[in-house]
């Protein structure tokens, strides 16, 4: 099955246009073998400092190192992939596209794409790029930027110092950074929380459903909505400019925005 077809099926399922059973039927018709893919339940990747690109691909049962050097060993139903001592070059790893990945690193640039499965990234100092991933995504970085593109499912991102950027997808999200900006474009949120202590929150061409909360202490909040949402705003020492029309108050979805020193600007735009 090509990556484009995989992506299309996942987008149809994530948007609610097909059921889980219909998704399974489509994947089966396109050559996906669930029994074969489930022989390995988890892939653990342990890194120190090498940069890595991990790509999910079709029609493989076992990870393959396409560039660089990694040690691969099997532990019951999990695979353990380690960075060899003394290796400091870029590494590319391909894995079955339906994989559950747990990545731990001290200081690396990490890129993960085209995965249908659970993804967890833990690092002290890393820039992280996640693209075309559907399921549950958990990213924890002390120092480093996080960039997300075309993501679906449950999202939990936490950084101490670093910007968080996202473009495209549909998520239930908890996004938090102590010192850094949150910049989001073209994403549909449900029951989500976005928080930064010292940084701006900028949301463009987004949709919110359910109840969500946006908070920053020192930064500004800029929100441009594609759907009608009730927005409650509070800024202790900043200005508030809510451009939403009165009928928005009748919406069943709600966003609460709170800042201490920052300004708040809210508007609704056409799709």
N, C-alpha and C positions, 0 to 999 in steps of 0.2 A: 504493500500500500504506500503510495507516495505521501510525502510530508504534507503537501497541500490538502490532500483528501483527509488525512488524519486531522489536520487543523480545522477543516470545515465541519467534520462530524462533531468534534469537541465543541465548536462554537454553537452549533445547532442545539446540542444537549444543554450547554451552559445557559443559553438564552431561553430555554424552556420550549423550544419548537419541536423537539422530539423527546420521547420518554427514555428511561434507562434501558428498557427492553428493546426499544427501536434502535438505540445506539449500539447495543450488543449485536443485533441482527445486521446492521450496516457494517460494523467492524468484521463480523464473521464473513459476510459476503465479499469484503475487500481483502480477505486473506489473513485476518488476525486469528492467531491460535492461542486462546486464553490458557489452555492447559500447559502449553509449552512455556509461556511467559511466566507462569507462576512457580516454576521450579526453584527460582532464587527469590526470596522474599525481600531482602534488603541488600543494598550495596553501601559499604562504609568506605569513605575515602579520607585518609589521614595524611595531611600535608604539613610541611613546615614553612617553606618559602618559595617553592616553585609556583609559577603561574600555570593555570590549567583551564582548558576548554572541554566541557563535557557535553556531548550531543547524543540525543536519543535517535535511534534509527530503526527501521523495520527489518524484519527477516533475519535477525540475529538472536542467538540464545545466550550469548556470553560476552562480557565486555572485551574490548580490544584496544590496545594502545596503538594509535596511529602515528604518534610523534612523541619523542622523548622516551623516558624510562619510568616504569612503575612496577611494583611487586604485587602480584595478585595471588591470594590464597583463599580457600574455601573453609568456612567454619559453620558446620551444620547447614542451615538453609540460607546463610548470609555469605556474602563475599567481602573480604577485607582487602583493600587496596592501599598500599603504603608508598610514601615517597622514599626512595633509596637514600642512604647516607652519601653525602658528597655530590648529589645531583642538583643542579640549579638552573636547568634549561626549561623552556616552555614545553608543556605536555598537552597532547590532545587525546581524549579518551572517548570512545563511542560505546554506548550501552544500549540494551533493548529499550525501546521508547516507553514501554510500560515498566518502569523501574521505580523503586523507593530508594531515594538517595539520602545519605547522611554524610555531610562533608564537614570536616574539622580542619582548621588551618591556623597557623600562627601569623604569617604574613605572606599573602598571596593575592594575585588577581584571579578571581573566580568567575567563570562564565558557564551557565547551564542553559540549554535550550532543547525544545521539542521533547518534553517529558510528560507522560501521563502517569502521575503517581505522587506520593508524598515526597517533599523536598525539605530538608533541614540543612541550614548553613550556620556554622558557628566559627567565629574568627576573632582574633585580637586586633589585627590591623589588615584589612582587606577591602578592596573595591569589589563589589559583587554585581554581576549582570545576570538577570533571569529573563528568559524569553520563551514564549510559547509553552507555558507550563500550566497544567490543569490538575488540581486536587487541593492538597493542603500545603501551604508554603510557610515555613518558619525561618526567619533570618535574624541572627543576633550578631552584631559587630560592635566592638568597642570604638574603633576608629576606622572610618572608611565610608565611601559613598555607596549607595544601593540604587540600582537602576532596574526597573521592571518594565516589560513590554508584552502585551497580549497575554494576560494572566487571568485564570478562572478558578474560583473556589474560595477557600478560606486563607486569608493572608495575615501574618503576624510578623511585623518588622520592627526591630528595636536597635537603635544605635546610640552610642554615647556622644560621639562627635562625627557628623557627616550628613550630607544631604541625601534626601530620598526622592527619587523621581519615578514616575510611573505613567505609562501611556497605553491605553487600550485594555479592555477586559471587563469582567464582572466579578465582584468580590464582596465578601463579608470581611471587613478589615479592622485590624488594630495596628496603627502606625504611630511610632513614637521615636523622637530624637531629642536629646537634651540640647545640643548645640548644632543646629543645621536647619536648612530650609526643606519644606515639603512641597514639591511641585508635581501636580497631578493633571493629566489631560485625558479626556475621552474615556472615562471609566464609570461604570454603574456600581454604586455602593448600596449595601443594605446593612442596617444596624451596625454602623461603623464608628470608630473613634480615632481621631487624628490629633496628635499632641506634640508640640515642641516648646521648650522653655525659652530658648534664645534663637529665634528664627521665624521666617515668614511662612505662611501657609497660602499657597496659590492653587486654586482649583478651577480649571477651565473646561467648558463643554462636558460637564459631568451630570449624572443623575443620582438622586438619593431616594431610597425607599426605607420605610420603617423609621426608627428613631436613631439619630446619629449625633455625635458631639465633636466639636472642633475647639481646641484650646491652645493659646500661646500666651506667654507672660510678657515678653518684650517685643514680639513681632507683630506684623500686620496680617490680616486675613482678607483675601480677595476670592470671591466665589461667583462664578458664572454658571447658572443652572439651565439645563435643557428641559426639566420637568417642573411641575408646580409643587412646591414644598413650603410648609410653614416654617419660617426662619425666625428664631428668637435670638436677639443679639444683646450682649453686655460688654461695654468697654469702660473701665474705671476712669482712665485718663486720656483715652483716645477718642476719635470721632467715629460716628456710625452713619453710613450712607446706604440705606436699604431701598433699592429701586423696585422692589417687587410690587405688583399691583395688589389691591385689596382682596381680590377673590382667592389669592393664594392661601389665605388664612383658613379656607375650607378644606385644604388638603389633609389627607390622612397621614402623610409622611411629615416628619418634623426634624429640624436641625437646630441645635443650640450652639451658638458661637460665643465664646468668652475670651476676652483679652484683658490684660492689666494696663499696659502702656500703648498698645498698638491700635491702629485704625482698622475699621471693618467696612468693606464695600461688597454689596450683594446685588446681583442683577440676574435677570432671566433672559436668555437668548433663544433664537429660533434654531431648530435643527436644520 
